[in-house]
């Protein structure tokens, strides 16, 4: 029986993901089963998957990045009680709190995102849904 600390298990997991990366780099297209394998892989294979995926990313993107501009249009003041969230009504986290930003501020954010060649401009709010 192998465990997460078994070097042979770790090596075979790394090999499996790097072999898949090799195939992709040679033109193979992932199948739905491949995608499912990635999604259901044990947590202790995550670094091996990231290492293999990085080789593919590096081939096609090198050190280039895409910018995504995120505008928090309403911060804090959420009526919901999601325990993990600093914006919930039960959180005492010291975060900026403000109601929905004006149209002008949202448009100014979009202009700034465009000037900085952002790929996307996302507007998010703290709430279950827009009111
Ligand atoms: S609904 Fe969203 S913003 Fe509000 S507490 Fe839950 S996660 Fe946070």
Backbone and ligand atoms as CSV (ligand in chain L), in Angstrom:
chain,resi,resn,atom,element,x,y,z
A,1,UNK,N,N,0.848,-1.193,0.000
A,1,UNK,CA,C,0.000,0.000,0.000
A,1,UNK,C,C,0.881,1.240,0.000
A,2,UNK,N,N,0.559,2.191,-0.855
A,2,UNK,CA,C,1.374,3.406,-0.905
A,2,UNK,C,C,0.708,4.523,-0.116
A,3,UNK,N,N,1.526,5.466,0.299
A,3,UNK,CA,C,1.013,6.627,1.031
A,3,UNK,C,C,1.486,7.884,0.320
A,4,UNK,N,N,0.997,9.025,0.821
A,4,UNK,CA,C,1.411,10.294,0.224
A,4,UNK,C,C,2.904,10.528,0.368
A,5,UNK,N,N,3.561,9.869,1.338
A,5,UNK,CA,C,4.995,10.072,1.562
A,5,UNK,C,C,5.839,9.063,0.808
A,6,UNK,N,N,5.203,8.174,0.083
A,6,UNK,CA,C,5.940,7.153,-0.652
A,6,UNK,C,C,6.576,7.787,-1.891
A,7,UNK,N,N,7.932,7.832,-1.946
A,7,UNK,CA,C,8.588,8.502,-3.082
A,7,UNK,C,C,8.206,7.882,-4.419
A,8,UNK,N,N,7.971,6.560,-4.448
A,8,UNK,CA,C,7.636,5.953,-5.743
A,8,UNK,C,C,6.270,6.428,-6.229
A,9,UNK,N,N,5.347,6.648,-5.299
A,9,UNK,CA,C,4.031,7.170,-5.669
A,9,UNK,C,C,4.162,8.592,-6.188
A,10,UNK,N,N,4.954,9.389,-5.473
A,10,UNK,CA,C,5.134,10.776,-5.898
A,10,UNK,C,C,5.781,10.838,-7.277
A,11,UNK,N,N,6.755,9.973,-7.511
A,11,UNK,CA,C,7.437,9.978,-8.795
A,11,UNK,C,C,6.493,9.559,-9.909
A,12,UNK,N,N,5.687,8.540,-9.656
A,12,UNK,CA,C,4.796,8.089,-10.728
A,12,UNK,C,C,3.712,9.136,-11.014
A,13,UNK,N,N,3.267,9.858,-9.991
A,13,UNK,CA,C,2.290,10.919,-10.231
A,13,UNK,C,C,2.920,12.029,-11.079
A,14,UNK,N,N,4.120,12.413,-10.713
A,14,UNK,CA,C,4.799,13.464,-11.480
A,14,UNK,C,C,4.985,13.016,-12.924
A,15,UNK,N,N,5.404,11.761,-13.080
A,15,UNK,CA,C,5.604,11.237,-14.436
A,15,UNK,C,C,4.319,11.267,-15.235
A,16,UNK,N,N,3.234,10.847,-14.611
A,16,UNK,CA,C,1.935,10.794,-15.304
A,16,UNK,C,C,1.555,12.175,-15.836
A,17,UNK,N,N,1.683,13.213,-14.992
A,17,UNK,CA,C,1.263,14.540,-15.425
A,17,UNK,C,C,2.239,15.140,-16.427
A,18,UNK,N,N,3.514,14.845,-16.267
A,18,UNK,CA,C,4.472,15.372,-17.247
A,18,UNK,C,C,4.345,14.657,-18.589
A,19,UNK,N,N,3.998,13.388,-18.569
A,19,UNK,CA,C,3.749,12.686,-19.836
A,19,UNK,C,C,2.530,13.276,-20.544
A,20,UNK,N,N,1.513,13.612,-19.764
A,20,UNK,CA,C,0.336,14.252,-20.370
A,20,UNK,C,C,0.726,15.613,-20.952
A,21,UNK,N,N,1.561,16.363,-20.223
A,21,UNK,CA,C,2.024,17.657,-20.739
A,21,UNK,C,C,2.807,17.455,-22.027
A,22,UNK,N,N,3.656,16.430,-22.071
A,22,UNK,CA,C,4.422,16.144,-23.297
A,22,UNK,C,C,3.485,15.915,-24.476
A,23,UNK,N,N,2.435,15.143,-24.224
A,23,UNK,CA,C,1.489,14.846,-25.302
A,23,UNK,C,C,0.801,16.126,-25.777
A,24,UNK,N,N,0.407,16.973,-24.825
A,24,UNK,CA,C,-0.252,18.233,-25.202
A,24,UNK,C,C,0.717,19.098,-26.007
A,25,UNK,N,N,1.960,19.134,-25.572
A,25,UNK,CA,C,2.946,19.942,-26.292
A,25,UNK,C,C,3.196,19.403,-27.701
A,26,UNK,N,N,2.842,18.132,-27.908
A,26,UNK,CA,C,2.978,17.532,-29.239
A,26,UNK,C,C,1.664,17.539,-30.008
A,27,UNK,N,N,0.687,18.315,-29.523
A,27,UNK,CA,C,-0.533,18.502,-30.292
A,27,UNK,C,C,-1.758,17.774,-29.782
A,28,UNK,N,N,-1.603,16.963,-28.762
A,28,UNK,CA,C,-2.752,16.220,-28.230
A,28,UNK,C,C,-3.751,17.186,-27.603
A,29,UNK,N,N,-5.034,16.933,-27.826
A,29,UNK,CA,C,-6.081,17.741,-27.211
A,29,UNK,C,C,-6.699,16.951,-26.066
A,30,UNK,N,N,-6.773,17.589,-24.912
A,30,UNK,CA,C,-7.335,16.912,-23.743
A,30,UNK,C,C,-8.769,16.477,-24.000
A,31,UNK,N,N,-9.109,15.320,-23.464
A,31,UNK,CA,C,-10.481,14.821,-23.557
A,31,UNK,C,C,-11.229,15.176,-22.274
A,32,UNK,N,N,-12.506,14.887,-22.288
A,32,UNK,CA,C,-13.311,15.103,-21.071
A,32,UNK,C,C,-12.789,14.223,-19.941
A,33,UNK,N,N,-12.349,13.007,-20.267
A,33,UNK,CA,C,-11.803,12.122,-19.223
A,33,UNK,C,C,-10.507,12.693,-18.646
A,34,UNK,N,N,-9.679,13.277,-19.512
A,34,UNK,CA,C,-8.446,13.919,-19.011
A,34,UNK,C,C,-8.803,15.045,-18.049
A,35,UNK,N,N,-9.781,15.836,-18.452
A,35,UNK,CA,C,-10.180,16.967,-17.608
A,35,UNK,C,C,-10.712,16.474,-16.272
A,36,UNK,N,N,-11.473,15.388,-16.320
A,36,UNK,CA,C,-12.002,14.826,-15.077
A,36,UNK,C,C,-10.875,14.306,-14.189
A,37,UNK,N,N,-9.875,13.710,-14.805
A,37,UNK,CA,C,-8.722,13.232,-14.030
A,37,UNK,C,C,-8.022,14.383,-13.332
A,38,UNK,N,N,-7.901,15.489,-14.036
A,38,UNK,CA,C,-7.263,16.665,-13.421
A,38,UNK,C,C,-8.091,17.169,-12.245
A,39,UNK,N,N,-9.387,17.245,-12.457
A,39,UNK,CA,C,-10.260,17.790,-11.415
A,39,UNK,C,C,-10.349,16.892,-10.185
A,40,UNK,N,N,-10.188,15.594,-10.389
A,40,UNK,CA,C,-10.345,14.662,-9.269
A,40,UNK,C,C,-9.006,14.149,-8.747
A,41,UNK,N,N,-7.920,14.708,-9.223
A,41,UNK,CA,C,-6.593,14.265,-8.758
A,41,UNK,C,C,-6.445,14.548,-7.264
A,42,UNK,N,N,-5.725,13.685,-6.568
A,42,UNK,CA,C,-5.502,13.927,-5.140
A,42,UNK,C,C,-4.755,15.252,-4.919
A,43,UNK,N,N,-5.044,15.871,-3.793
A,43,UNK,CA,C,-4.408,17.156,-3.486
A,43,UNK,C,C,-2.884,17.067,-3.498
A,44,UNK,N,N,-2.346,15.929,-3.097
A,44,UNK,CA,C,-0.882,15.853,-3.045
A,44,UNK,C,C,-0.245,15.726,-4.430
A,45,UNK,N,N,-1.052,15.721,-5.487
A,45,UNK,CA,C,-0.500,15.757,-6.840
A,45,UNK,C,C,-0.565,17.163,-7.441
A,46,UNK,N,N,-1.073,18.105,-6.663
A,46,UNK,CA,C,-1.297,19.453,-7.197
A,46,UNK,C,C,-0.008,20.102,-7.721
A,47,UNK,N,N,1.069,19.988,-6.963
A,47,UNK,CA,C,2.307,20.628,-7.417
A,47,UNK,C,C,2.846,19.969,-8.682
A,48,UNK,N,N,2.649,18.656,-8.801
A,48,UNK,CA,C,3.068,17.975,-10.033
A,48,UNK,C,C,2.232,18.470,-11.221
A,49,UNK,N,N,0.945,18.635,-10.993
A,49,UNK,CA,C,0.068,19.138,-12.064
A,49,UNK,C,C,0.474,20.563,-12.442
A,50,UNK,N,N,0.728,21.373,-11.436
A,50,UNK,CA,C,1.125,22.761,-11.730
A,50,UNK,C,C,2.448,22.805,-12.486
A,51,UNK,N,N,3.367,21.941,-12.089
A,51,UNK,CA,C,4.658,21.900,-12.765
A,51,UNK,C,C,4.483,21.504,-14.232
A,52,UNK,N,N,3.662,20.482,-14.470
A,52,UNK,CA,C,3.422,20.039,-15.846
A,52,UNK,C,C,2.689,21.119,-16.643
A,53,UNK,N,N,1.683,21.729,-16.020
A,53,UNK,CA,C,0.912,22.769,-16.712
A,53,UNK,C,C,1.785,23.980,-17.022
A,54,UNK,N,N,2.716,24.267,-16.142
A,54,UNK,CA,C,3.596,25.420,-16.369
A,54,UNK,C,C,4.409,25.252,-17.647
A,55,UNK,N,N,4.797,24.038,-17.953
A,55,UNK,CA,C,5.575,23.817,-19.187
A,55,UNK,C,C,4.741,24.203,-20.410
A,56,UNK,N,N,3.448,23.907,-20.370
A,56,UNK,CA,C,2.563,24.254,-21.490
A,56,UNK,C,C,2.364,25.764,-21.531
A,57,UNK,N,N,2.094,26.343,-20.364
A,57,UNK,CA,C,1.917,27.802,-20.302
A,57,UNK,C,C,3.153,28.524,-20.819
A,58,UNK,N,N,4.302,28.029,-20.428
A,58,UNK,CA,C,5.559,28.678,-20.830
A,58,UNK,C,C,5.754,28.618,-22.346
A,59,UNK,N,N,5.394,27.492,-22.942
A,59,UNK,CA,C,5.546,27.354,-24.395
A,59,UNK,C,C,4.720,28.413,-25.128
A,60,UNK,N,N,3.474,28.596,-24.680
A,60,UNK,CA,C,2.559,29.455,-25.433
A,60,UNK,C,C,2.510,30.894,-24.942
A,61,UNK,N,N,2.895,31.123,-23.694
A,61,UNK,CA,C,2.769,32.472,-23.145
A,61,UNK,C,C,4.084,33.051,-22.640
A,62,UNK,N,N,5.122,32.225,-22.500
A,62,UNK,CA,C,6.396,32.671,-21.922
A,62,UNK,C,C,6.118,33.437,-20.629
A,63,UNK,N,N,6.650,34.651,-20.534
A,63,UNK,CA,C,6.418,35.420,-19.305
A,63,UNK,C,C,5.348,36.492,-19.474
A,64,UNK,N,N,4.566,36.400,-20.543
A,64,UNK,CA,C,3.502,37.381,-20.751
A,64,UNK,C,C,2.324,37.099,-19.821
A,65,UNK,N,N,1.657,38.140,-19.434
A,65,UNK,CA,C,0.464,37.989,-18.601
A,65,UNK,C,C,-0.671,38.806,-19.219
A,66,UNK,N,N,-1.894,38.461,-18.839
A,66,UNK,CA,C,-3.053,39.268,-19.202
A,66,UNK,C,C,-3.520,39.996,-17.965
A,67,UNK,N,N,-3.896,41.244,-18.132
A,67,UNK,CA,C,-4.384,42.018,-17.004
A,67,UNK,C,C,-5.905,41.943,-16.945
A,68,UNK,N,N,-6.403,41.735,-15.755
A,68,UNK,CA,C,-7.839,41.779,-15.494
A,68,UNK,C,C,-8.057,42.829,-14.413
A,69,UNK,N,N,-8.928,43.740,-14.697
A,69,UNK,CA,C,-9.162,44.869,-13.806
A,69,UNK,C,C,-10.463,44.614,-13.055
A,70,UNK,N,N,-10.372,44.586,-11.735
A,70,UNK,CA,C,-11.537,44.284,-10.905
A,70,UNK,C,C,-11.948,45.523,-10.128
A,71,UNK,N,N,-13.195,45.933,-10.301
A,71,UNK,CA,C,-13.728,47.087,-9.580
A,71,UNK,C,C,-14.722,46.605,-8.536
A,72,UNK,N,N,-14.416,46.862,-7.287
A,72,UNK,CA,C,-15.356,46.508,-6.227
A,72,UNK,C,C,-16.338,47.660,-6.084
A,73,UNK,N,N,-17.471,47.514,-6.728
A,73,UNK,CA,C,-18.417,48.620,-6.831
A,73,UNK,C,C,-19.222,48.829,-5.559
A,74,UNK,N,N,-19.230,47.843,-4.693
A,74,UNK,CA,C,-19.891,47.988,-3.380
A,74,UNK,C,C,-19.094,47.121,-2.416
A,75,UNK,N,N,-18.598,47.731,-1.361
A,75,UNK,CA,C,-17.710,47.005,-0.453
A,75,UNK,C,C,-18.329,46.933,0.937
A,76,UNK,N,N,-18.339,45.720,1.501
A,76,UNK,CA,C,-18.934,45.537,2.817
A,76,UNK,C,C,-20.434,45.747,2.748
A,77,UNK,N,N,-21.053,45.930,3.935
A,77,UNK,CA,C,-22.479,46.244,4.036
A,77,UNK,C,C,-23.377,45.150,3.449
A,78,UNK,N,N,-22.862,43.944,3.344
A,78,UNK,CA,C,-23.667,42.868,2.762
A,78,UNK,C,C,-24.620,42.317,3.817
A,79,UNK,N,N,-25.871,42.087,3.453
A,79,UNK,CA,C,-26.841,41.554,4.424
A,79,UNK,C,C,-26.674,40.052,4.672
A,80,UNK,N,N,-25.834,39.403,3.892
A,80,UNK,CA,C,-25.670,37.948,4.044
A,80,UNK,C,C,-24.645,37.638,5.152
A,81,UNK,N,N,-24.621,36.371,5.576
A,81,UNK,CA,C,-23.761,35.996,6.695
A,81,UNK,C,C,-22.757,34.895,6.340
A,82,UNK,N,N,-22.226,34.928,5.139
A,82,UNK,CA,C,-21.234,33.929,4.726
A,82,UNK,C,C,-20.027,34.029,5.670
A,83,UNK,N,N,-19.743,32.923,6.359
A,83,UNK,CA,C,-18.755,32.943,7.425
A,83,UNK,C,C,-17.346,33.255,6.989
A,84,UNK,N,N,-17.012,32.964,5.744
A,84,UNK,CA,C,-15.641,33.149,5.257
A,84,UNK,C,C,-15.393,34.548,4.713
A,85,UNK,N,N,-16.446,35.345,4.606
A,85,UNK,CA,C,-16.340,36.586,3.827
A,85,UNK,C,C,-16.183,37.808,4.724
A,86,UNK,N,N,-15.199,38.623,4.393
A,86,UNK,CA,C,-14.933,39.831,5.184
A,86,UNK,C,C,-16.002,40.899,4.962
A,87,UNK,N,N,-16.857,40.702,3.961
A,87,UNK,CA,C,-17.879,41.711,3.669
A,87,UNK,C,C,-19.241,41.365,4.270
A,88,UNK,N,N,-19.305,40.218,4.950
A,88,UNK,CA,C,-20.600,39.790,5.483
A,88,UNK,C,C,-21.002,40.596,6.707
A,89,UNK,N,N,-22.272,40.491,7.049
A,89,UNK,CA,C,-22.783,41.260,8.187
A,89,UNK,C,C,-22.219,40.770,9.520
A,90,UNK,N,N,-21.662,39.547,9.539
A,90,UNK,CA,C,-21.117,39.019,10.797
A,90,UNK,C,C,-19.613,39.244,10.919
A,91,UNK,N,N,-18.997,39.786,9.888
A,91,UNK,CA,C,-17.540,39.987,9.923
A,91,UNK,C,C,-17.194,41.291,10.635
A,92,UNK,N,N,-16.108,41.232,11.426
A,92,UNK,CA,C,-15.622,42.480,12.022
A,92,UNK,C,C,-14.290,42.900,11.391
A,93,UNK,N,N,-14.022,42.377,10.199
A,93,UNK,CA,C,-12.796,42.747,9.486
A,93,UNK,C,C,-12.791,44.244,9.180
A,94,UNK,N,N,-11.624,44.833,9.268
A,94,UNK,CA,C,-11.503,46.271,8.982
A,94,UNK,C,C,-11.290,46.457,7.486
A,95,UNK,N,N,-12.382,46.581,6.774
A,95,UNK,CA,C,-12.337,46.760,5.316
A,95,UNK,C,C,-13.055,48.057,4.962
A,96,UNK,N,N,-12.735,48.613,3.794
A,96,UNK,CA,C,-13.511,49.778,3.352
A,96,UNK,C,C,-14.970,49.379,3.177
A,97,UNK,N,N,-15.866,50.240,3.616
A,97,UNK,CA,C,-17.296,49.972,3.440
A,97,UNK,C,C,-17.925,51.146,2.705
A,98,UNK,N,N,-18.533,50.865,1.594
A,98,UNK,CA,C,-19.230,51.918,0.861
A,98,UNK,C,C,-20.325,51.289,0.015
A,99,UNK,N,N,-21.347,52.079,-0.249
A,99,UNK,CA,C,-22.444,51.596,-1.076
A,99,UNK,C,C,-22.074,51.741,-2.550
A,100,UNK,N,N,-22.981,51.350,-3.394
A,100,UNK,CA,C,-22.682,51.253,-4.826
A,100,UNK,C,C,-22.072,52.545,-5.367
A,101,UNK,N,N,-20.980,52.375,-6.119
A,101,UNK,CA,C,-20.289,53.531,-6.686
A,101,UNK,C,C,-21.138,54.186,-7.780
A,102,UNK,N,N,-20.849,55.428,-8.009
A,102,UNK,CA,C,-21.608,56.161,-9.029
A,102,UNK,C,C,-21.245,55.663,-10.438
A,103,UNK,N,N,-22.108,55.949,-11.350
A,103,UNK,CA,C,-21.877,55.606,-12.757
A,103,UNK,C,C,-20.570,56.226,-13.236
A,104,UNK,N,N,-20.309,57.473,-12.848
A,104,UNK,CA,C,-19.087,58.148,-13.277
A,104,UNK,C,C,-17.843,57.416,-12.781
A,105,UNK,N,N,-17.871,56.961,-11.529
A,105,UNK,CA,C,-16.708,56.237,-10.999
A,105,UNK,C,C,-16.521,54.900,-11.714
A,106,UNK,N,N,-17.622,54.232,-12.010
A,106,UNK,CA,C,-17.513,52.951,-12.716
A,106,UNK,C,C,-16.973,53.158,-14.126
A,107,UNK,N,N,-17.424,54.220,-14.785
A,107,UNK,CA,C,-16.927,54.514,-16.130
A,107,UNK,C,C,-15.466,54.949,-16.089
A,108,UNK,N,N,-15.087,55.691,-15.043
A,108,UNK,CA,C,-13.689,56.096,-14.910
A,108,UNK,C,C,-12.804,54.853,-14.726
A,109,UNK,N,N,-13.314,53.876,-13.975
A,109,UNK,CA,C,-12.575,52.625,-13.806
A,109,UNK,C,C,-12.410,51.897,-15.132
A,110,UNK,N,N,-13.464,51.892,-15.930
A,110,UNK,CA,C,-13.394,51.240,-17.243
A,110,UNK,C,C,-12.374,51.939,-18.139
A,111,UNK,N,N,-12.357,53.265,-18.067
A,111,UNK,CA,C,-11.396,54.021,-18.882
A,111,UNK,C,C,-9.968,53.688,-18.448
A,112,UNK,N,N,-9.750,53.638,-17.144
A,112,UNK,CA,C,-8.425,53.305,-16.624
A,112,UNK,C,C,-8.013,51.894,-17.053
A,113,UNK,N,N,-8.955,50.963,-16.988
A,113,UNK,CA,C,-8.665,49.586,-17.396
A,113,UNK,C,C,-8.260,49.543,-18.870
A,114,UNK,N,N,-8.977,50.299,-19.700
A,114,UNK,CA,C,-8.655,50.332,-21.130
A,114,UNK,C,C,-7.285,50.959,-21.362
A,115,UNK,N,N,-6.997,52.047,-20.645
A,115,UNK,CA,C,-5.687,52.703,-20.799
A,115,UNK,C,C,-4.543,51.763,-20.433
A,116,UNK,N,N,-4.792,50.901,-19.470
A,116,UNK,CA,C,-3.749,49.964,-19.030
A,116,UNK,C,C,-3.782,48.655,-19.818
A,117,UNK,N,N,-4.569,48.629,-20.869
A,117,UNK,CA,C,-4.669,47.481,-21.767
A,117,UNK,C,C,-5.126,46.217,-21.038
A,118,UNK,N,N,-6.040,46.420,-20.134
A,118,UNK,CA,C,-6.608,45.282,-19.430
A,118,UNK,C,C,-7.459,44.460,-20.385
A,119,UNK,N,N,-7.409,43.141,-20.229
A,119,UNK,CA,C,-8.190,42.253,-21.082
A,119,UNK,C,C,-9.674,42.310,-20.720
A,120,UNK,N,N,-9.949,42.481,-19.428
A,120,UNK,CA,C,-11.328,42.513,-18.953
A,120,UNK,C,C,-11.487,43.559,-17.865
A,121,UNK,N,N,-12.692,44.064,-17.773
A,121,UNK,CA,C,-13.053,44.970,-16.684
A,121,UNK,C,C,-14.241,44.341,-15.980
A,122,UNK,N,N,-14.030,43.906,-14.750
A,122,UNK,CA,C,-15.081,43.211,-14.009
A,122,UNK,C,C,-15.608,44.127,-12.911
A,123,UNK,N,N,-16.908,44.164,-12.779
A,123,UNK,CA,C,-17.537,44.934,-11.707
A,123,UNK,C,C,-18.177,43.935,-10.748
A,124,UNK,N,N,-17.777,43.998,-9.489
A,124,UNK,CA,C,-18.334,43.090,-8.481
A,124,UNK,C,C,-18.959,43.911,-7.363
A,125,UNK,N,N,-19.903,43.306,-6.684
A,125,UNK,CA,C,-20.523,43.978,-5.534
A,125,UNK,C,C,-20.661,42.977,-4.392
A,126,UNK,N,N,-20.707,43.492,-3.196
A,126,UNK,CA,C,-20.989,42.654,-2.033
A,126,UNK,C,C,-22.492,42.575,-1.883
A,127,UNK,N,N,-23.032,41.421,-2.144
A,127,UNK,CA,C,-24.473,41.241,-2.014
A,127,UNK,C,C,-24.832,39.880,-2.611
A,128,UNK,N,N,-26.040,39.456,-2.361
A,128,UNK,CA,C,-26.511,38.228,-2.997
A,128,UNK,C,C,-26.842,38.515,-4.451
A,129,UNK,N,N,-27.373,39.699,-4.710
A,129,UNK,CA,C,-27.726,40.068,-6.081
A,129,UNK,C,C,-27.871,41.593,-6.128
A,130,UNK,N,N,-27.850,42.159,-7.341
A,130,UNK,CA,C,-28.073,43.608,-7.425
A,130,UNK,C,C,-29.445,43.967,-6.872
A,131,UNK,N,N,-29.526,45.081,-6.186
A,131,UNK,CA,C,-30.817,45.470,-5.633
A,131,UNK,C,C,-31.445,46.542,-6.510
L,1,LIG,S1,S,-23.146,37.202,-0.418
L,1,LIG,FE1,FE,-21.059,37.540,-1.245
L,1,LIG,S2,S,-20.424,39.511,-0.431
L,1,LIG,FE2,FE,-22.178,38.837,0.793
L,1,LIG,S3,S,-21.300,37.807,2.572
L,1,LIG,FE3,FE,-21.693,36.240,1.027
L,1,LIG,S4,S,-19.786,36.054,-0.160
L,1,LIG,FE4,FE,-19.688,37.955,1.011
